[in-house]
Amino acid sequence: MTISTNAAALAASASATRAIHAGQEPDPTTGAVVTPIYMTSTFKQDGVGGLRHGYDYSRSINPTRNSFDAQLASVEGAKYALSFASGLAAIDVLLRATVKPGDNILLGNDVYGGTYRLLSKVFVPWGVGLDVVDITDTAAVSAALDGKDYAYIWVETPSNPLLNITDIAATAAVAHAHGTKVVVDNTFASPVLQHPLDDGADVVVYSTTKYIGGHSDVVGGAVVLNDEEVRDQVAFLQNAAGAVPSPFDSWLEIRGLKTLDLRVRQHSRNALEVAQWLESLPSEVIERVWYPGLESHPGHEIAARQMHGGFGGMISVEIAAGFEAAKRVAGATQIFTLAESLGGVESLIEHPGAMTHASVAGTTLEVPANLLRLSVGLEDPQDLIADLKQAFQAI
Ligand SMILES: Cc1ncc(COP(=O)(O)O)c(C=O)c1O
């Protein structure tokens, strides 16, 4: 159930308005404008089975979590959102609820290392088949689907860490012609820039740890979709297995989502400025810049059509002098913090090969050893450029 009763009035409003109001009814008892943190594991029943508004136990249902779910679904323009204790918990429950041993998944060849680890080390031993394809190549996807039945195509666009761009609508058309469903991990774009369900995807997943939380202070995930049957399967397993976010986590996500629109547009502006500067550097310093907002990016045209209002805050660069030089740069920044994760207000730098994507070493998903990934925050972009400039002295 949802505690929001203002859905009809909000339906016609813009996403930025819905982010602030959807699911955010003033507290019925006190009128508190901000959804309270309902830090309770259980709820008093008025006689056995006499639940107040359906609330019985917080693994199953909690008002703060419901508030975030309603807010996120509304921002996405989707019927349903279910939030989880992490992005990987959301992915795990979606897949365990809807695939079985013998089913196959077709995975893009550049995805978050933890997603690959979950699929290859947990789902494959369970009996699920996993194949990897260049997901940006619709013809290659089509050929793979001609050869085998797949339950899902798994798309990250922009992908982590190479910022590859997949045409969601074209991929969904090919997939649906073969009876295959499309999941889009929309973590990098966020619901501000990209609406995969509108483009034909069947399910959207998020690590809400990133842009939606937005302040590097909460770990969370979500499954967002329109299909009621799949929603019920996911909700059943979520309750049966229990990977739910705490009320405080949900409250932090609510707070983050309210300012997502502003933040993501500024992240995108800052990242474009930093990416343009990086691209202007001599090729002896920077071998390649990966940012979908640059015209040199192979997916730029698709990204310009598919993403609305910016290209996101993530940039990857290949350091011409190689692995050791890349590691030295990552250790030499003073404003960019050397840390995993992304999407917070503070800029982060990391070495995917040794950090977030260590689990894809030796596979077809292995990332270049000289690659650094930047999560461009909300500092002044000129300060970020100055920081990178001084860090490049370490090369
Ligand atoms: C694109 C993407 N999807 C999923 C995840 C997993 O999310 P979490 O760390 O919240 O479990 C991450 C984490 O970095 C990610 O970058």
The ligand as an SDF file (V2000), in Angstrom:
LIG
                    3D

 16 16  0  0  0  0  0  0  0  0999 V2000
   25.8110    0.4880  -12.1470 C   0  0  0  0  0  0  0  0  0  0  0  0
   25.7330   -0.1570  -10.7930 C   0  0  0  0  0  0  0  0  0  0  0  0
   24.7620   -1.0490  -10.5380 N   0  0  0  0  0  0  0  0  0  0  0  0
   24.6530   -1.6560   -9.3370 C   0  0  0  0  0  0  0  0  0  0  0  0
   25.5590   -1.4070   -8.3250 C   0  0  0  0  0  0  0  0  0  0  0  0
   25.4240   -2.1230   -7.0150 C   0  0  0  0  0  0  0  0  0  0  0  0
   24.8750   -1.2710   -6.0710 O   0  0  0  0  0  0  0  0  0  0  0  0
   25.1540   -1.3560   -4.4880 P   0  0  0  0  0  0  0  0  0  0  0  0
   26.6160   -1.0660   -4.2730 O   0  0  0  0  0  0  0  0  0  0  0  0
   24.2300   -0.3390   -3.9150 O   0  0  0  0  0  0  0  0  0  0  0  0
   24.8090   -2.7620   -4.0760 O   0  0  0  0  0  0  0  0  0  0  0  0
   26.5820   -0.4800   -8.5370 C   0  0  0  0  0  0  0  0  0  0  0  0
   27.5590   -0.1820   -7.4770 C   0  0  0  0  0  0  0  0  0  0  0  0
   28.5520    0.4840   -7.6950 O   0  0  0  0  0  0  0  0  0  0  0  0
   26.6800    0.1560   -9.8130 C   0  0  0  0  0  0  0  0  0  0  0  0
   27.6420    1.0480  -10.0870 O   0  0  0  0  0  0  0  0  0  0  0  0
  1  2  1  0
  2  3  1  0
  2 15  2  0
  3  4  2  0
  4  5  1  0
  5  6  1  0
  5 12  2  0
  6  7  1  0
  7  8  1  0
  8  9  2  0
  8 10  1  0
  8 11  1  0
 12 13  1  0
 12 15  1  0
 13 14  2  0
 15 16  1  0
M  END
$$$$
